[in-house]
Amino acid sequence: MTNQFHRAFGCYGIIGDQKTLVVIKKHGGPYINRFDLPGGSLEDGESLNHTVKREVNEETGLIVQDYRQIGVTSFKYPWDYKQWHLNQHICVFYEIKKTIGKVQGEVKQFTGQDSLGAVTIPLAKISIANSSPLVVKAKEFLLNPDKFDLADQTFNKWTVLDKPVF
């Protein structure tokens, strides 16, 4: 085993306001059993914009109507995965301004689906103890929409939860 970073890359949607945020119930990876943002990896040849719209729909049931890219950053933390001991999660964030449909508490399951469904939670209930770093970053953005912090974050310790917070 090496100490090189495994790299994950994805596009993520921030759907909320200064009081609430739409999150998914994560069912895989280092954020399992936490709240996470809807989003994920690109399919072969897929554009960033199409990825965020597809992922939001698959993981929440919502159809994205209006959105804008707000920034890219990464999160680094220890995580044992295959031969790696460290992970760097590179994230393209989108502000989702308008959707149609209803947030689905349960979503269709298929190979690669890591969302059990979505919920809308109060920003006050979001913390690193129950959410991915992406959700915490989204909370910061919703509370201060004129500033999106592009600085990468490094966590010296990361705990993969054994039991769901939802």
C-alpha positions as CSV (number, residue, x, y, z in Angstrom):
1,M,0.0,0.0,0.0
2,T,1.1,3.5,-0.7
3,N,0.4,7.0,0.8
4,Q,-0.6,8.4,-2.6
5,F,-4.0,10.1,-2.8
6,H,-7.0,8.4,-4.4
7,R,-8.8,11.2,-6.3
8,A,-12.5,11.5,-6.6
9,F,-14.1,14.1,-8.9
10,G,-17.7,15.2,-9.1
11,C,-20.3,18.0,-9.6
12,Y,-22.7,18.9,-6.7
13,G,-25.8,21.0,-6.4
14,I,-26.6,23.4,-3.6
15,I,-30.4,23.6,-3.3
16,G,-31.5,25.8,-0.4
17,D,-31.8,29.2,1.3
18,Q,-30.7,30.9,4.5
19,K,-32.8,28.5,6.5
20,T,-32.7,25.0,4.8
21,L,-30.7,22.8,2.5
22,V,-31.7,19.7,0.4
23,V,-29.3,16.9,1.2
24,I,-29.1,13.2,0.4
25,K,-28.9,10.2,2.7
26,K,-25.5,8.9,1.7
27,H,-25.2,5.1,1.2
28,G,-21.5,4.7,0.2
29,G,-18.0,5.9,0.2
30,P,-16.3,7.9,3.0
31,Y,-19.5,9.9,3.7
32,I,-21.7,6.9,4.2
33,N,-24.4,7.3,6.9
34,R,-24.0,11.2,6.7
35,F,-25.9,13.9,4.9
36,D,-24.3,14.8,1.6
37,L,-25.0,17.1,-1.3
38,P,-26.7,15.6,-4.4
39,G,-24.2,15.1,-7.1
40,G,-21.4,12.8,-8.2
41,S,-19.1,11.6,-10.9
42,L,-19.3,12.3,-14.6
43,E,-20.3,9.5,-17.0
44,D,-18.1,8.8,-20.0
45,G,-17.9,12.0,-22.1
46,E,-20.5,13.8,-20.0
47,S,-20.3,17.6,-19.5
48,L,-20.1,19.1,-16.0
49,N,-23.5,20.9,-16.5
50,H,-25.2,17.7,-17.6
51,T,-23.7,15.8,-14.7
52,V,-25.0,18.1,-12.0
53,K,-28.5,18.1,-13.5
54,R,-28.6,14.3,-13.9
55,E,-27.2,13.6,-10.5
56,V,-29.6,16.0,-8.7
57,N,-32.5,14.3,-10.5
58,E,-31.3,10.7,-9.7
59,E,-30.6,11.5,-6.1
60,T,-33.4,13.8,-5.1
61,G,-36.2,13.5,-7.8
62,L,-35.9,17.2,-8.6
63,I,-35.5,18.5,-12.1
64,V,-33.0,21.4,-12.3
65,Q,-34.3,24.4,-14.3
66,D,-31.9,27.2,-13.4
67,Y,-28.4,26.9,-12.0
68,R,-24.9,28.4,-12.1
69,Q,-21.4,27.1,-11.3
70,I,-20.0,28.9,-8.2
71,G,-16.6,27.3,-7.7
72,V,-14.3,24.4,-7.4
73,T,-12.4,23.2,-4.3
74,S,-11.2,19.9,-2.8
75,F,-11.2,18.1,0.5
76,K,-8.4,15.9,1.7
77,Y,-8.6,13.4,4.5
78,P,-7.4,9.9,5.5
79,W,-9.5,7.1,4.2
80,D,-8.6,3.5,3.5
81,Y,-9.9,2.6,0.0
82,K,-8.3,-0.2,-2.0
83,Q,-4.6,0.5,-2.0
84,W,-4.9,4.1,-0.9
85,H,-4.8,5.6,2.6
86,L,-5.7,9.2,1.6
87,N,-8.5,10.7,-0.4
88,Q,-8.7,14.0,-2.3
89,H,-12.3,14.8,-3.3
90,I,-12.4,17.5,-6.0
91,C,-15.8,19.1,-6.2
92,V,-17.4,21.5,-8.7
93,F,-20.2,23.3,-6.8
94,Y,-23.4,24.7,-8.5
95,E,-26.0,26.9,-7.0
96,I,-29.4,25.4,-8.0
97,K,-31.7,28.4,-8.4
98,K,-34.9,26.7,-9.6
99,T,-36.2,23.1,-9.7
100,I,-39.4,21.5,-10.4
101,G,-40.8,18.4,-8.7
102,K,-40.8,17.3,-5.1
103,V,-37.9,16.1,-2.9
104,Q,-38.1,12.3,-2.8
105,G,-37.4,10.6,0.5
106,E,-36.6,7.4,-1.4
107,V,-35.1,7.1,-4.9
108,K,-34.6,4.4,-7.4
109,Q,-31.7,2.1,-6.6
110,F,-29.3,0.9,-9.3
111,T,-25.6,0.0,-9.6
112,G,-23.6,3.1,-8.6
113,Q,-26.5,4.8,-6.8
114,D,-25.3,6.0,-3.4
115,S,-28.3,8.0,-2.3
116,L,-31.1,6.4,-0.3
117,G,-33.2,9.5,-1.0
118,A,-33.3,13.2,-0.1
119,V,-34.5,15.4,2.7
120,T,-34.6,19.1,3.5
121,I,-32.9,20.0,6.7
122,P,-32.5,23.2,8.7
123,L,-29.0,24.8,8.3
124,A,-28.8,24.9,12.1
125,K,-28.7,21.1,12.2
126,I,-25.7,20.8,9.9
127,S,-22.3,20.0,11.3
128,I,-19.2,18.0,10.4
129,A,-20.4,15.4,12.8
130,N,-23.4,14.5,10.7
131,S,-22.6,15.8,7.3
132,S,-20.0,15.6,4.5
133,P,-17.6,18.5,4.2
134,L,-19.5,19.4,1.0
135,V,-22.7,20.0,3.0
136,V,-20.8,22.2,5.5
137,K,-19.4,24.2,2.6
138,A,-22.9,24.6,1.2
139,K,-24.2,25.9,4.5
140,E,-21.4,28.5,4.6
141,F,-22.3,29.6,1.1
142,L,-26.1,29.8,1.9
143,L,-25.3,32.0,4.9
144,N,-23.0,34.2,2.9
145,P,-23.9,33.9,-0.8
146,D,-21.6,36.7,-1.9
147,K,-18.6,34.6,-0.9
148,F,-17.7,31.1,-1.9
149,D,-14.5,30.0,-0.2
150,L,-12.3,28.3,-2.8
151,A,-9.6,27.2,-0.3
152,D,-8.9,23.5,-0.2
153,Q,-9.6,21.9,3.2
154,T,-7.5,19.2,4.8
155,F,-8.8,17.0,7.7
156,N,-6.2,15.2,9.7
157,K,-8.8,12.7,10.9
158,W,-12.0,11.4,9.2
159,T,-14.5,9.1,10.7
160,V,-16.6,6.9,8.6
161,L,-19.9,6.5,10.5
162,D,-21.1,3.0,11.3
163,K,-24.7,4.1,11.9
164,P,-26.9,6.6,9.9
165,V,-27.5,10.1,11.3
166,F,-30.8,10.2,9.3
